[in-house]
Structure formats: structure tokens, C-alpha cells
Amino acid sequence: MSWLVGQASRIYAFRWVTLPPLVGVGMFALIAASLVVAPRESVEGEVQRVFYIHFPSALTAYGALFVVFVSSIALLWTKDMRWDAIARAAAGVGVLFTAFTLGTGAIWGRPTWGVYWTWDARLTSTLILLLLYGGYLLARNLADPTDEQAARYGAVFAIFAFADIPVINMSVRWWRTLHPQPMVVGSDGPAMPLEMVAVMMIGLVGVGLLATWLIVLRSETELLGVRTQALRARLDRRMGV
Amino acid sequence: MEGQLEYLFAGFAVFWAGLLVYLVWLQARLRALQAEVRRLEERLAEEVPVAEATAATRSASAARVAPEGGA
């Protein structure tokens, strides 16, 4: 276990050297592949290329919110407040990518469905996810970042809020929706050409790396916020306030 | 399906503009916090000698008062 932690620390030490160039290459590959390499979809036309941003954004949002889920459990288990900083960082990134999913989906929906928004089960459950974690972030930002009780309440809320993700995933099967059935991971394999699957995989890697970098950046910011609070408290004690 | 390019452009623009705004906000927050930490550390370093000097003055005056009171 200590060997694993040591290896992870060694890899994490290189984050500023490895992550930004990898993200740059990944995002450039995503633009080139989605606009140039991917074939034109015969029914929907050019607008279908929005899929290469929309789908990776959705999966990345679920990934970031899974980090919130795991960090919240770790916080309750270990009572180490660093997990709270990681949970808050990942929640911010998760909310950002959920907003991207809804935004790009609305723009894609207008020419294909004829509307930007409809109270469809998939769309509504995704909006609920955005509101749940948006509320979590608002509550955590209003509380002192060093407040352990607020962090514990936030962790419990974040763990329960994660239950919305399986609901989003199953919504197209449980209810009749305008949103299409799963096309990438179906029971008979992918329901799209292999070139499209390859471009989608590039998108997943590129957006996944971007989200990892953003979570690292945001975690450092949150930890710096905690340090600022601790320094302020020390100064107040010394001045006798 | 005429005029779909504008929707394609809008979809990509939402993603990239949102990402840019988020990165600018994050960088501004990071810089502000770094500056705040530096400022607080400097103030703490300045406060240490002041606090030590105050404590030294207090103990010196207490030492001066004690013999007089005792005499």
C-alpha cells in the first residue's frame, strides 16, 4: 500500500510538466478529428459533429462526480480535510462539464428535434444533477473551508446526490424519451461506424485529460484557500483578536 | 438541413468559450490566493518580533516594579 502511495506521489510530482502538454495535444487531436477526420453523418449532417464534444463532456462529468463520491466517502472515513478540498474541486469540474453537456445538447437538439429544450427524462435528470451539485458547491462556498462539520454534511449530501447518475443512465430505457437510446455501448456493440467510434475515443481521452488537469488545478486552489484561512486564524490569535 | 454549420459553430463555441472563462477565473483566484498567502506570511513574520518586543518590555517593567514594591 505504501509502495502504491509512493508511486502515486512520484507521478503526481510531475503533474505540471506532463499534464498541460498532454491536454494541448489531446484537445488539438479532438478538434482535428471531429472536424476533419470524422465522416459526415448522412441524416443529421454537419451538426452531428457536436456529438464528439457532447458525449465526452457527459462521461467526463460523471467521472468528475465519481471523484466527488469517492472523496466524500474518504473524508467521512479518514476525517482528513484534504479529501474535502478534492471533493470541492472535482464538483466544480463536474458541474462545468454537466453544463457543457446540457449546452451542447441544446444546440444539437434545435436542428435535429426542432427544440432547444424539452422536459424529456434524460434532459431533466441531467438538469437535476447540475442543480444538485451546484447547490452542494454553493453550500460549501458559503461555509468556512476549515469547518469540519459543514464538510461532513456536504460529503453525505454529495454521496446521496450521486444516485442521480444511474437514473440518468437508465432514463432512456425506463421512460419514452426524445433522447436517443445508447449508441456507443449497446447490447449488439456500437451502433455507429468504426471511424466515428475512433474519433469519439480521441474525444474521451482529450476531454478526460482536460478534466484531470482542471481537477488538479482546482484542488491546489482549494488547498491554498484552506491555508489562507489557517494563516488568518494564526494572525488573529497572535494579535489577540 | 441547410444552415447547420452555424449550430456546429455554436456548439463548439459554447464549449471553448466556457472553458476559457473558467480557466481565466481559476487563474485569477489562484493568483489572488497566492498573493494573500504571501501577504499573511509577511505579516506573521513582522508580528513575531513585535510580539517578542512587547513581551520583553512587559517582563522588564514587571521586574522593575517588583523590587520597588518589595522594598
Interface residues (C-beta under 8 A of the other chain):
Chain A: E44 G45 E46 V47 R49 V50 I53 H54 S57 L96 A99 F100 G103 T104 I107 W108 R110 P111 L210 L214 L217 R218 E220 T221 L224 G225 R227 T228 L231 R232 R234 L235 R238 M239
Chain B: M1 Q4 L5 Y7 L8 A10 G11 F12 V14 F15 G18 L19 Y22 L26 R29 L30 L33 Q34 E36 V37 L40 E41 R43 L44 E47 A51
